[in-house]
Amino acid sequence: DPNMLIEAMRVMLVLYSFVTEEQRMVMLSLILPSFITLLQPTIPQATYQFAIQALLGLAQSAGPMFREGLQTLPGELRQLLEVAIRASTSDAQQRQQQETSKQPSMAPSKHTIQLKTDFGNFKQRNFHWESFSSLYVDVARCTPLSQ
């Protein structure tokens, strides 16, 4: 049952998160070969996806320890992981390209609006807000501000 297998993988990941730093390498030596063997085409897609995502997450969180754990694995398992990661990233890129091509183009419109007023020399005018100081109003009192 794929769901039971995914739950078992979740339990292993939870155990990994609770062990001490010294015990993490031991847990990785159990998790890595178990999860990598699930990266075969005969495995159900949900299980495959969970395994690859979990391995990518472990690679990010464990860093050097993950690389060290990979070095202890047989070459076939390392190669299987490499092929699965490449396939996963190319699939993700293809999905992203498809989503991008489905979105409507946000090209700027070439339509223009003809204004009746010419604002071309607006900055050149000497406009002083000080001349309108009597229009400033104290909002709390609704009375004109004194100068």
Secondary structure, DSSP 8 states (H G I E B T S, - for coil): -HHHHHHHHHHHHHHHHHS-HHHHHHHHHHHHHHHHTT-STTS-HHHHHHHHHHHHHHHHHHTHHHHHHHHTS-HHHHHHHHHHHHHHHHHHHHHHHHHHHHS------------SS--TTTTTS---GGGGGGG-EETTTTEE---
